[in-house]
Amino acid sequence: MYAEWGIGLFRNLRINIFIFYLLTVVTFLALLYYIVLFLGVKSFILLGAIFLALVILAAVFIAKLAVDPLEKYVNNLQDLSKETLHELNLPISTITTNTQMMKKNLADTKALKRIERIESACTMLQQRYNELDYLIKMQTQKVEKEEFFLDEVVKERVLFLQKIYPQIEFRLSLSECKLSLDKIGLLKVLDNLIDNGVKYSGNSKKIDIKVEESTLVIRDYGIGMDEVELLTIFDRYYQANSDMQGFGIGLTMVKRFCDENKIELLLDSSPNEGTTIILKFKQDN
């Protein structure tokens, strides 16, 4: 509903601004013609002053015409996000509490594994909740950096993702690396990169993750990409394989985060040989 309303809003906004701009130009020309021809004003300074005043007045109206609907649209989206965030909190807490209680009374191994999968899925929902909260806060306040060790964060994420992808062999080589960065944003980057590695790992089922000298390297040995795909891989909604789940926005988010935080992002890939993604962090981050 909001998407359709947003499309209609921008279309009507373009039409309104075009009509207003056209009418404004015609009005300016008519006024200048009237002032020069009928009032006999010949002073270029006076004409310039009148013209400047009219331009400023028109700019104020155009700005109001453009900004007011956008401000209303953004406010509605923010309200919807906050309401959704609030509504998500209760079911997540309920699922978490009840699965913990059920585990205490279960002895069956298969049932326990099912409960653990539910817990993992709930943890993922909690992370999406945290990310949504993070994105909402980004709109209203500046994201603060915090100090942490990249190698520890990578290890924690892999331990969690291993439960979700038990068929994948994560081979880690982690050296100590201290960063000062937006930690939640980096966690989103890690999840997207590792998730992509899993999706496109093919039959290899192996992913190498290395942290060394302020550099993060994530390599899979899957289907890979050719040079044409590499040129479009960061485009929004692009997917190398249309059969894969998701909306193809993960790498776009990764690139935006890297650009905003001055992280050098390198990508190397070959068909049927796999893909390597390298993130080089600056020491002053």
N, C-alpha and C positions, 0 to 999 in steps of 0.2 A: 504494500500500500504506500509506504513512504517512498519507495523507489519510483513508482509511477507518478506520484505527486511531485517528486523532485524533477523528473523529466519534463512534466508539464510546466512546472514553475520556471525552469531555465528557458524553455522554448518561448513562453509568454514574456519572460524578462527580456530576451533578445529582441522580440518584436516591439515591445514597448519602448526600449531604449532607442531602437532604430527610428521609430516614428517620432519620438521626442526630439532626437538629434536632427532629423530632417526638418521638422517644424521649426526648431530653433535656428537652424541655418537660414531657412527662408525668411523667418521673422527678422533676423539680423540684417539681411540684405535689404529687406523692405524698409526697415527703420533707417538704415544709412542712406538709402535712396531718398527717402522722405526728408531727412535732415539736410542733405546736400542740395536737393532740387527745390524743395518748397520753403525751407527755413533759411536757405542761403548761407549755411554755416560752412566756412572755408578753412577754419583753423584745424590743422592736422592734430594738434595737441588735444583739442576738445573732442574731435572725432575719435582719437585714440582712447581717451579717457572713457567716453561713452561706450565704445566697443569693449574695452576691458571690463567695465562694470557689468555689461550684459553677459560676457563670457563667464565671469565669476558666478553670477546669478544662475546661469544655465548649468554650470559645473556642480553647484550645490544641489540643484534639483535632480540632475542625473545621478549624482552620488547617492542621494536619498532613495531614488527610484531603484537603484541597483542593490544597495546594501540592506535596506529594510526587509525585503523578502528573504534574502540569504540569511540574515540574522535570525529571522523567525524559523527558517528551515533548520539551521544549525541548533538552535535552542530546542526545537522539537526532537531532533535526533539525540541530543544530550539527555533530555528528559526520558526518552524511550530507553536509552542505554542504562541510565541510573535505575529506572524501574525494573528493567530486566535483570540487572545486577542484584538488586534487592531480592527479587523473586527466586533467583538461582541459589541464594545462600541457604534457604531453609531445606530444600530437597537434598542438597549436597551434605549438609550436616546430618540430616535424617538417615541417609544411606550409610554414611560413615559410622554413625553410632550403632545402627542396627547390625551391620556386618561385623563389627567388633564384638557385639554381644553374641551373635550366632557362632562365631569362631570358638568361643569358650565352651560351647555345648556340643561341638562336632568332633567326632572321632574318625569319621570316614575320610580317607585320603582324597578321593575324587571330589567329594563335597567341599573339602577345605581348599582344593585348587580352584574350584569354581568361585568360592568366596574371595580368594586372593585375586582372581581376575576382576571381580566386581570392585574390589578395593583399588586395583590399579586403574581401572576405568574412572572411578570416582576421583582418584588423585589427579588424573588428567583433566577432569571437569573442574577441579579446584584450581588447577593451573590456568585453565582458560578464564576462570573467574578472576584470578589475580591479574591476568593480562588485560582483561576488559577494564578492571579497576585502574590498572596502570595507564591504559590508553585514555580513559576519561580524565585522569589527573593530568596527563600530558597536555590536554586542551586548556587547562585552567592554571597550571603552575609549571615552573621550570623543573625538569628532571634533575635530581641531585646525583652526583657521582659518589661511589663508595669504593673503598679499598677491599680487595679480595684476591685470592690466589686462583688463577685460571685453571691450573692443574687439578685443584681440589674440586672446582665447579664441574669440570669435565668428568672427573671420576664419579661424582654424585649423579650427574645426569645419565651416564652410561649404566650405572648400577640400577637406576630406575627403569631406563629403556630396555634393559636386558630382560626384565620381567614381562614387558609387552612383546618383545621380539626374541623369544628364547631360541629361535632357530638361527639367529645371527651370531657369529663369532666376532666380538669386538676385541681387537688387538691394540692394546694401549702402550704408549711410550711417553711418559709424562715427566717433564722436568719442572722444577719450581718456577713459577712466573707470576709476579705480583702486578696487578693492574689497578688503576683508579678509573672507574667507568660506570655507566648505567648498567647495573648487574641484571635487572629484570629484562632489559632489552637484549642483553647478550644471551641470556637463557633462551629467549625466543629464537635468536639466531642459531644457537646450538641445536635446538630441537628441530628447526627447519632443515638444517644441513644434514643432520644425522638421519632424520626421517626420509629425506630425499635419497640418501645413500642406501637406506634399507629398501625403499620402493624400487630403485633401479639397479639393485645388486644382482639381479638375475639368478643364475644358478650357483654363483660363487659363495654367497652367504658369509662373506668376510668383509669387515670394514676396519681399516687402520686409522687410528687417531693418535696424533703426535703433538706434543707441546714442547717446544725448545726455543730458547732465546727470543722470547716475545713473539713467537710464531705458532699458529695453530694450523695443522694440516689434517684434513679429513679425506681419506681415499677409499673408494669402493672399486670392485673389480667386475662391475656389471656391464650393462648394455652400452654405456658411454654415449657420446654425441659426436656428430660431424661438425665441420667448420660452419656450415649454414645454421645449424641449431645453436651453436655457441654465440652467434651474432644476435640471436633473439631470445636467449635463455632468461634474460632479466626483464623482458617485456611482461607487463601485467597480464595475467590469465594465460600465459603461454604454458603449455605442457608438452614435454617430449613424447609422452605416450598418452593419448586421449582416453585410453582404457583405465588409467590409474585414477584413484580417488583424489578428491581435492579440487581446488579452484585455481591452481597455478599462480598463486600470489606470494608464495613463500620466499622465492629468491628475490622478488621485487622488494619485499620487506627487508631482506638481508642486505641488499645493496644500499637501500636508503639508510639503514642503520650505520653501515660502514662509512658511507659518505658523510653523514652527520657527525661521526666520531673520529674522522680522519684515519680510518683503518684501511690499509691497502688490501684490496680483494683481488685475488688471482684465481683463474680457473683453467685447468688443462684437461682435455678429454679426447678420447679416440673411440670410434665404434668398436664394440665388443671387447674393449680393453679396460674400460672403467673411467672414472672421473676423479680428479684431484682438485680440491678447493683449499686455498691457502689464505689465511688471514694474518696480516702482519700488523701488530699493535705498536704504536709509538710509545717510547719509554715515558714520555711526559703525560700520558693519559692518566 
